[in-house]
Amino acid sequence: QAYYGVTLVSGVYSSDRTWRKSESPYLVTGDVEVNNGAKLTIEPGVEVRFIAPSELASGDDRSSGRDGNRSELRIINGSTLHAVGTPEEPIILRSNNDVQVGDSTSAGDWWGIYGQQNPKVRIEYSEIKGSIYGLYLDDVRGSVLDTMIIRNN
C-alpha cells in the first residue's frame, strides 16, 4: 500500500515477494514474517524504514514476534531473505527516526532481522542501523554455504 510516496508493509508473507526500488522507501509498521518456504527479495537501492516505538504508540502494529513494541523482519520455517545490494546501490534498513528527526537513530528503535527454523539469509552491500540485534539466528541447520551469506555490509 503506497502512502505519500512510501510503501507501507506489515504482516505475513507465505508466498514469494519482492520489495522493488521503484516502490521504495518501505515503511515497516509491524512485524513482517516470511514463512512456509517463501522468499523475500529486496532489490538494490531499496530503503526500508522501521517505525520506532514512542511514549504514545507501539512500533509494531501487529504486537507480535520477539518484541510486541518493536517491528522486526522475521524469516522462519525454511524461508529465504535475499537482500543483495551493490556498492553503488546498497540496501538500507534503518529507523524511521533517521528521516523524521535527522539521524537520531539509537539502538533499539526496531528489533532487527530474526531467522528461525532453518532460515536462508543472504545479505550483501546492506546497511542495518538502529536495531537491537541486527541479525539474530535461532535453530539454524544445514551447511554454512546453503544457509548464510553475509558480506560487504
N, C-alpha and C positions, 0 to 999 in steps of 0.2 A: 504494500500500500504506500503510495507516494504522498507526502505531506509537506508542502512548501519546499520542494526540492530535495527532500530527504525521504528515503525508503524505510518505513517502519517495519521491524521484524521482531517476532516473538512466537514461541510455540514449538510444536513437534513436527519434524521432517521425517517421514517414513519412506520417502522416495527421493531420488536424486534431485538436487537443487544447485543452481549456480548464482552466486552474487556477482553481478556484472559491473564493470567500470562505468558503463553508461547509466546505471541506476544508483551509483554511489553519490553521496555517502549513505550508509545504512545506519539507522539508529535502533539499537537493541533496547527494547523497553521491558523485556522479560527474558527468562532463560530460553535459549534456542537449543533444542535437543534433537540430535541426528541419531536415529536408531534403526534397528532391524536391517542392518547392512546397507543403509542408504549412504550416499556420498554428497558432501557439501564441498563444492569447488568455489574458491574465492579468486577472482581474476586479478592479474597485476594492476596496480594503481587504485585498488578499492580501498576506501577508508571506512572502517567500522567503528562507530562510537557507541559506548555503553552508558546508559543513564546511571548517574550516581545517586545513592540514597541521600535524602536531606532530612531536616527536622520534621518536615511536613509530609513527605512521601517516600515510599519504598523505591528502590531502583530496579525492582523485579515485579512486574505486573502479574506474574504467574505465581509468585510466592512459593516457588518450588526449588528443587535442586539442593545443593550443599548449603546454600545460604538464602533464606527466604527474603532477604532485603537487597541482595546484590545479584545482578544478572551474570550469567555465565554461558559459555558456549560448551555444550555437552556432546561428546562423541562417544556413544555407547553401543554395546551389543554388536561388535564386529563392523561398526560403521567407519567411514573414512572422512577425514578432513584433508583436503588438498589445497593448501594456501601457498602458491608459488608465485612470488613477485619477481621482479628483475632489479638490477642495480639502478636503472633509470626510473622504474615504476614499482617501488616497494609497496607492500600491503601494510596498512597502518591499522592497528587495533588499539583504541585508547578511550579514555573517559570523555564524556561529553563536556565535562568541566573545562577541558582544554579550549573548546570552542566558545563557551559561554562567558567565562571569566578570565580568559587569557593565561594559558599554560600554568594553571594552578593544580594540576594533577597531583594527587598523593596516592601512595599505595593504599588500596582499599576502596577505591571508587567503584570497582567492579571485581567480581570474584576471579575470573581467569578462564582458561580453557581446561576442561575436565574430560579426561579419557578414561573409560572404564569398560571392562569385559571385552578385552581383545580389540581395542581401537587401532585404527591405522591412521597415523598422523604424518603428514609431510608439510613442513613449514620452512620456506626459504625466502630470503630477502624480505623479511617482515619485521615490523617493529611493534612490540607489545609493551604498553606502559600504563601505569595507573591501576594495575590489578593487584590482588593479594598474592596470587600464586603464579601468574604467568601460565605455566603448563603444569598440570597435576595429573599423574597417571596412577591408576589402580587396577589390579588384576590384568596385567598385560602378559600375553603369551605369544609364542612364535619366535622367529629369529629376529634379530635387530634389523636385518635388511628388508623384511616384509612387514615390519610393524612401525618403524620410526625413522624418519629422516628429518633432522633439524640442522640447518646450516645457514651461514651468512645472515644471521639475524642480529 
